[in-house]
Amino acid sequence: MPKTTLRITSKNYSSWSLRGWLMARFAGLSFEEDIVPPDDPSARAEILLLSSSILVPSLHHGDVLVWDTLAIAEYLNEIRPGAKLLPADLAARAHCRSVCGEMHSGFSALRAALPMNLKGHFPNFKVWSRAEADIVRITTIWKECLAKYGGPFLFGEQRTMADAMYAPVVTRFMTYDVKLDPICTAYAKRIMAMPEMQEWVTAAKKEPEDIDELDVEF
């Protein structure tokens, strides 16, 4: 088997690292972690939304190098089709790609107002209006998918790239005490209960590095 390495950064702060890591785990891919410390200038710039490009995660699979989370998802779907990171049905597959693309390119207000911070918890956090609009759109996506495909995950019984893409949002909702309706609350709890998420959160809480800009209530 080809040597496989997934390059990520802080498990506490890096939402993109979590997405790529979950996709690789969902695909059943064995890999080693190459963790770039968050005090690395390029990693820190990405976490603080100061970088014009996303350099983590990146997947090294033998002679193949893939970066960008969506590219990694598509590659994993090709080499591990049995994992069904994308739904089998054509229409559902298009829908899945669309909601993943929306997460990939949108929701900038949410990212800025509610940065990922698994070690933090800010009860009664005041969410500003532009981020509220993002929250409404995200929860609408969740409810539409759960209703259309029957749950328990966004595209049915099988976890897909969509669940990996939205998992960091679930952690943000937990960290900042975002109030959710019963359907979205149940989905959020389901995501957080996944063994992979529990493993990631446990590791994140053991990280010694803190980024002061993301550890204050603002």
Secondary structure in CASP SS format (residue, H / E / C, confidence):
PFRMAT SS
TARGET T0000
AUTHOR 0000-0000-0000
METHOD secondary structure of the structure
MODEL  1
M C 1.00
P C 1.00
K C 1.00
T E 1.00
T E 1.00
L E 1.00
R E 1.00
I E 1.00
T C 1.00
S C 1.00
K C 1.00
N C 1.00
Y C 1.00
S C 1.00
S H 1.00
W H 1.00
S H 1.00
L H 1.00
R H 1.00
G H 1.00
W H 1.00
L H 1.00
M H 1.00
A H 1.00
R H 1.00
F H 1.00
A C 1.00
G C 1.00
L C 1.00
S C 1.00
F C 1.00
E E 1.00
E E 1.00
D E 1.00
I E 1.00
V C 1.00
P C 1.00
P C 1.00
D C 1.00
D C 1.00
P H 1.00
S H 1.00
A H 1.00
R H 1.00
A H 1.00
E H 1.00
I H 1.00
L C 1.00
L C 1.00
L C 1.00
S C 1.00
S C 1.00
S C 1.00
I C 1.00
L C 1.00
V C 1.00
P C 1.00
S E 1.00
L E 1.00
H E 1.00
H E 1.00
G C 1.00
D C 1.00
V E 1.00
L E 1.00
V E 1.00
W E 1.00
D C 1.00
T H 1.00
L H 1.00
A H 1.00
I H 1.00
A H 1.00
E H 1.00
Y H 1.00
L H 1.00
N H 1.00
E H 1.00
I H 1.00
R C 1.00
P H 1.00
G H 1.00
A H 1.00
K C 1.00
L C 1.00
L C 1.00
P C 1.00
A C 1.00
D C 1.00
L H 1.00
A H 1.00
A H 1.00
R H 1.00
A H 1.00
H H 1.00
C H 1.00
R H 1.00
S H 1.00
V H 1.00
C H 1.00
G H 1.00
E H 1.00
M H 1.00
H H 1.00
S H 1.00
G C 1.00
F C 1.00
S H 1.00
A H 1.00
L H 1.00
R H 1.00
A H 1.00
A H 1.00
L C 1.00
P C 1.00
M C 1.00
N C 1.00
L C 1.00
K C 1.00
G C 1.00
H C 1.00
F C 1.00
P C 1.00
N C 1.00
F C 1.00
K C 1.00
V C 1.00
W C 1.00
S H 1.00
R H 1.00
A H 1.00
E H 1.00
A H 1.00
D H 1.00
I H 1.00
V H 1.00
R H 1.00
I H 1.00
T H 1.00
T H 1.00
I H 1.00
W H 1.00
K H 1.00
E H 1.00
C H 1.00
L H 1.00
A H 1.00
K H 1.00
Y H 1.00
G C 1.00
G C 1.00
P C 1.00
F E 1.00
L C 1.00
F C 1.00
G E 1.00
E C 1.00
Q C 1.00
R C 1.00
T C 1.00
M H 1.00
A H 1.00
D H 1.00
A H 1.00
M H 1.00
Y H 1.00
A H 1.00
P H 1.00
V H 1.00
V H 1.00
T H 1.00
R H 1.00
F H 1.00
M H 1.00
T H 1.00
Y C 1.00
D C 1.00
V C 1.00
K C 1.00
L C 1.00
D C 1.00
P H 1.00
I H 1.00
C H 1.00
T H 1.00
A H 1.00
Y H 1.00
A H 1.00
K H 1.00
R H 1.00
I H 1.00
M H 1.00
A H 1.00
M C 1.00
P H 1.00
E H 1.00
M H 1.00
Q H 1.00
E H 1.00
W H 1.00
V H 1.00
T H 1.00
A H 1.00
A H 1.00
K H 1.00
K C 1.00
E C 1.00
P C 1.00
E C 1.00
D C 1.00
I C 1.00
D H 1.00
E H 1.00
L H 1.00
D C 1.00
V C 1.00
E C 1.00
F C 1.00
END
